[in-house]
Amino acid sequence: MPSAPFRATTRRSSDLSKRSAEVFAEAEDHPVTVTRRDGENLVLMSQREAEGRARLLEFAAQLIGVAVDGDGSLADRMTRAFPWMFALSAEGRVRCAQDLVDAARASFSTDQPHLVMAELTSWRETATAIAAGLGRAEVEWLSADGDPVERP
């Protein structure tokens, strides 16, 4: 079942003093809006969440640059934005570009930055492994559980 977009909780500012452990535990799981009578509402979230959102915005900026660049195919434009893609085969660059766009769309529409960041990391690590020479020999990639996977 797909996760719901942007899970949020609203708490009163007085909850921070009365139930701080509970509010902090919620903020570790998802952003919490703290309402205030005397000022603008605030959002409390983990540093991991904030950094994930910042990385997603950085990726979005790169993706917009790729989208507005009219020179070449999607794979060509993505390779200019992400030079590590040169380590992939031409077919790999095409697949990587499409996978990253698809993952970005899923991340943006579900407010789940980790989806595109995991895809980006996976493809970058694959390119790094190929650049290190692992693409020359038959390699069987394994997950942490020991099950075969297509790439890291």
N, C-alpha and C positions, 0 to 999 in steps of 0.2 A: 504494500500500500504506500503511495507517495506521501512524503511528509507535507504537512500543511505549511503554506507560506508564512513566514515571519511569526513565529510563536512569541507572544508578548504577554506580560503581566503588568498590571497597574497597581501601584502601591502608594499610599499617602506618605508624605515626608516623615510623619510621626512614627511610621512603621520602622524607619531606620534606627530610631533610638529604642523603641519598644521590642522589636522583633528583628534585630539586625542580623543575627545568624540565619534566620529563615530567608530574609531578603537577599543576603549575600549568596546563600545556597541556590536560590532561584537565578540570580544573576550569573552564576557559574554555568548554568544550564542554558539560559536564554536571556536576552535583554529585558530589563525591567524598567518601565516608565515610572518615575517618582513624581507625583503631582504635588505642587506647592500652592498654597493660597496666596503667598506674597511674591511670587515670581514665576518665571517660565518653567515648565516641566523639564525634568532631566531624565536621561536614560543611563542606567547603570548596567554595565556589561563587563565580561571578562576581557582581559588584555588579548587573549587568543581570538575572541570574537571580533574585537576592534581591529586587530592585525589582519584577520581574514578578510574583513570588509575593505581594508586599505589595499590589500593585494588584489582583491577583485576589482576595485576601481582602477588600479594601475593596469591590470590586464585589459579592462574595458577600454581604457585610453589607447592602448596599443591596438586593440581590435578595431576601434573606430578609425585609427590611422590606416589600417589595412583596408577597411571598407571604402574609404574615400580615395585611396590610391587606385587610379584606373589603369595602371600599367601592369599587364600580365594577368595570369590566372590567380585564383585564390591561393594556391600553393606557393606560387612565386612571390606574391605579396607577403604571405605569412613568413616565408623564409627570409625575406629582407628584414622583417620585424624580429624574428627569432633565428639568428644565424646558426645556432646549433642544429637546426633542421637540415643544413647542408650535409650532415653526416648520414642522413637517411637516404634511401634510394628515392628515385623520382616517384615511384608508386607509394613509398612510405610517406613522402612529403604531402602528397595528395590526401592520403588517408589521415595523417596527423592534422592537417589543416581542417578537414571536415570534422574530425573528432573534437578538436578544440572549439570550433564554432558551435557544435551541438552541445558540448558540455557547458559552454558559456551561456547559451540560451536556457539550459536547464537551471544553471545557477542563478541567473537573473530572474527567472520566473518563479523560482521557489525560495529565493533569498537564502540559498545554501552555498556560500562561497567555496566550501571544500570540494564541491563537485568538479569545478573547472580547475581548481588548484591541484587536485589529485591527478587529473588528466594531463595537465601541463607538466607536472613533475614526472609522471610515468613516461611521457614521450621524451622529455629532456634526458632522463636517465637511460632510456633506450638508445638515444643518439650518442650519449656519452659512452655507453658500452660498445656500440658499433665503432665509434672513433678510436676506442682503445684496442680494437682488433678482435673483439669477440664475435663480430659478424662473419669472420672468415672461416670459422669452424662450426660444425653442427653443435648447437647449444640447446639444452633443454632448460628453460626458465621454470623455476619452482616458486610457489607461494610460500608464505611462512608456515603453512600447514603441510607443505611438501607436495601439494597438488600441482600438476603442470599448468602453466599459464603461457599466453602468447608472447608477452614481453614484461619487463619489470614495471 
